[in-house]
């Protein structure tokens, strides 16, 4: 049965005995609600995750290097327009014209980028306060489950939606993210993590080497909306089927092949590497082309497992429709290593 959490504020969580998990106050939102920062430690990794936007603020390796971009204060996240480290939704990526039709009914969304809806609109999941549902420690791993209840009509999307995102680190140097969602009315759902990776610990990702298990990609119009074609990467600058150094900006959706891992990112200088596995059918590669303020363009790369952008308007793409009684579920594994 579908159930919605009733409290919009973080609930008390007893962390006594939960080794490897700590909770601190991160700040207070303009409306007076408190935001917490959870520190998870296992397998040599230390992750810090905010209840605002369910964002990964920091991820440190056993050598002490932080390999993700993040901000030091809550105010930075409130003002941020780069989806820094957050869970994005209700629909990750773009929906053309900020509208779609479902079961014969047209739904108008928040048009927050060139007349299109990007990452759920201005009030997407990255700008919401998530509720702590559960913490767990055991078997060499620790986990934090965050929940958010999205109201019917929020940013124009139909149907109340209960969303859960569970972060697990360990055993070993692995970060796993599990997503679940249940809807009260038919709706569309596309969730992903917008962590920006920086394996060198600072500077540009130019020179990082990327490999993708993707022999096809989605060509796009000038406004970054897919044309509907699914094209081969062979002979194009988007061919990452063999290791290729990043030397320019990217913001492209790749259709994943059956082979795994879905992606591998390496920093040749430090010897650090990241492998991404996912249950999702595609991955958006974005090199932070519009980062500003504390960071410069291409200071980080987002590897965003997800369904195709604008799927609600492209019946030829895999469906993102979620109906009552069905559970949306997906998982992504980020495995880190370092050359000795």
N, C-alpha and C positions, 0 to 999 in steps of 0.2 A: 504494500500500500504506500502511496505517496504521502510523505510527511514533510512539513516545512518547519524549520527551527523558528521559534517565535521571537527570540531576543535579538535585537540588532547590535547589541554590545557584547564585547568579549565576556565569556563566562569564566568563573574561577576554575583554575586547573591546579590540582595538587601535584607538585613535582617532587615531593619527598620520596626518595628511593628511586627516582628516575635518573639513574646515572647517565651522564652524557648529555643532559638537557638542562638548560638554564633559561630563565625569563627575566628580562629587564624592561623598564619603561623607555620607549623610544621618543615619545612626545605626545602632544595633544593637538587634535584637529581643530580648525576654527570653530566648529560647532560644539566643542567641549569634550568630545569622545577621546578616550585614551588609546594610544597605539603601542603595542608591545613588540619587542624584538626577541626572538628565540635563538639561542645558540645551541646547535646540535654538534656533537663531537663523537666520531667513531672512525675506526679504520685509518687513523692518521689524518682524516679530513676534519675541518671545522667550518660549518656553514652557519650563517646568520640570516634569518628570515623574518621579515616584517609582516605584521597582520594587515598593514595598509597595502593593498594590491597583491597580497601574498607574494611579495617580492623577495628574491634572493639578493641580499645586500653585499654579501661577502662569501667567498669560498676559498679557504686556504688549504694548501697541500702540506704534506709532512715537512717539506723544506721551508715552510713559512710563507711561500709565495701566494698572493691573492690572484686568482686567475679569472675573476669576473669584474666588470665595472659596477660601481655603486656609489651612492652619495652618503656623506657623513650625517646628514640631518633629515628629519621628517619633512621640514619645509621644502627641501630640495625635491623630494618625491611628490609633494602636493603640486609644485609648480612644473614638474617635469612633463615634457611632451614627447619623450623618446621611449616610453614604456619600459623604463629601466628595470630590468630583472623581474618584471611582473608576470603574473598569469593574465593573459589577455582573452577577452570574450565580451559579449556572448558569442560573437563571431569574429575569430581571428582573421586578419587580412581584410580584403576589400569586398564590398558588395556594390555593384554598379548602380549609379543613380540613387543610392541610398533607398532602394525599394526592392521588394520581391513579392511574388504571389505564391500563396500556399493554400491548397484546397479551394481555389477560386476566389480567395480574398487577398486584396493587395495590402501590404504593410509598408508604411513609410518610416524610415529610420533617420537617425541623426546624421546629417551630411557634414562631416567634419574634415573632409579632404577633397578638394576639387569637385564638389558635388556628389562624391561617393561616401560611403560609410566605411571607416577604417577602424579595425580592432574594437568594434562594438560601439563607437561613438565617443563623444567627449566625456560621457559618464560611464565608460566601460568598466570592466572588472578591475582594471589597473588603478582606478580611482575610488574603489570601494573598500570599506573596512570589513575584513573577513573575521569570522568567529572561530576561536579555537575549539575544536570538537574532541580531540583526543591526542595524547602523547603516548609513546611506547618505547621501551628500551629492552633489548634482549637479543641473544644469539649474535652478538657482535655488531648490531645495528641499532639505530635510533630513528624514530619517525615522529612527524608532526602532521596532524590532519587539520586542515582549515576548511571552513564551510562558508558559503555565501548564499543568501536567498535573493534571487533576482525577481523583482515584481513583474506581474503581467503589464505589458506596455512600456517597460523600462527601455529608454532609448528607441522606442518604437517596436521592439520585439514582442511577439505574442506569447502569452502563457507564462505563469509563474514557473520558475526553474530553481531547483535546489542543486547546488554545485558543491562538490568536494574536491580538494586538491591535497594529496598526501605526499610530503617530502620524506624520503628515507635516505640516510647515508650509512654506508657500510653494508655488509662486511667488506673490507677492502676499500680502496679509493674509488667508490662509486656513489653517485647521486641518482636516485630514482624518483620520478614524479608520476603519480597515478591520478587520473582524473575520473570522476563519476558525475553524472547529472541525471536528474529525473524531472520530467515536465508534466504540468497539469493539463496543458492544451498542446496541440501540435505546434512545434516551433523548429528553429534551426539552431544547431550548436556546432561550434568549431573552436576548440580550446588549445592553447599552446603556451609554452614558457618563452618569455622574451629576454632571457639572460644574454648579455653581451660577453663573449669569451675573449680573453686576452692572455694567452699562454706565456708570453714573455714577462708578464707581471707589470707592464707599462709600455707606453709608446704606441706605435701603429701596428696593425695586424698585417701590413704589407710585408711580404716575406714568409708569413705563415703558409704552410703547404696544406691544401685541401684536396680530399678525395671523396667522391660521392658515388654511391651505388645507384646512379640515375643516368640512363641512356636517353631520356626524353625530358622536355621542359615545356612550359606554357608560354608561348609568345604573347606579348601584351600590346595594348594600344598606348598612346602617349600618356594617358592618365593611369597607366598601370593595371588596367582591367584586361583579363584574358580575352583573346579573340575567339577562343573556342577550339583552336587548333592545338594538337599535341604533337610537337615536332622533335626530331632527333637532335641531340647535342653535337653529334659528330660533325667536325669541320667548322664548329663555331667557337667563340671565346668562352662558351659555357660548358665545354667538355672537360669535366672533372672526373671522368671514369678512370683516369690515371692521375697520380699525384701532380698537382699544379700549384705553383706559387701564386698567391694573391698579389696582384699588382695594379688593380683598378677597383672601382666600386661596383657592387652587385646588389640587386634587389629583385630576385627571380625565384619562381617556384619550380621545383624539380619533381618529376614523377619518379618514385622509387621503384627499382627493380626488386626481384625476389632475393638477391644476394644481400648478405650482411657483413659488416655493419652498414648502416645507412650512410654514415659520414665518418670521416677521420680527419682531424685537424692536428697539425704538428707545428711546433716552433723549432726549427733546426738548431738555433743557437742554444737554447736552454735544454733541449732534448725532451721537453714536455709534450705529451700527446693526449688527445681527447677522442674517444670513440663514442658514437651515438647510435643506439638501437631504439627502434620505436615500432608500435603497432599501427601507426598512421601511414596513409598511402603516399604522402609527399612531404617535402621539406622546403621551406622558404629560407633562402640564404640572403642575409642583409648585412652589409658591411658598415652600418652606421654612417651612411653617406650624409645625413643631416644632423649628426651630433653637434652640439654647441655648448657654450658655457664652460663647465668643468672639463669637458672632453672635446676633442676635435674629430672631424670626419675620419672614419676608418681607425679609430682608437680601439674598436671592438667589433666582433662579428657575432651576429645572432643566427643560430641554427635552429629554426622553428619547425619541428614536426607538426603536420596539420593536414587537413583536407584542402582541396583546391580552393583558391579564392573565387568568389562569385559563384560558387556551386548552386545556390538557390535559383540563379538565373540561367544555369547551364545544365539541362537534364542529361547531357552526355557525360557529365562528371559524376563521380560517386556521390550518393545522396548524403546530405547532412541533416535530414529531417529526423527529429526525435518526437515520438508520440507517447501519450500516456500509457503506462504499463510496461514500457521498454526503458532499459537503463543504457545511457551513453557511457562507455568505458574505454579508456585508452591508457597506455603507459609508455614512458620513455626512460631509457637508461643512459646516463652519461658516465663513462668509465675513463678515469684519468690514470696516466702512467708517466714515468720519467726514465729516459735512457740513462743507464749507469755509466 
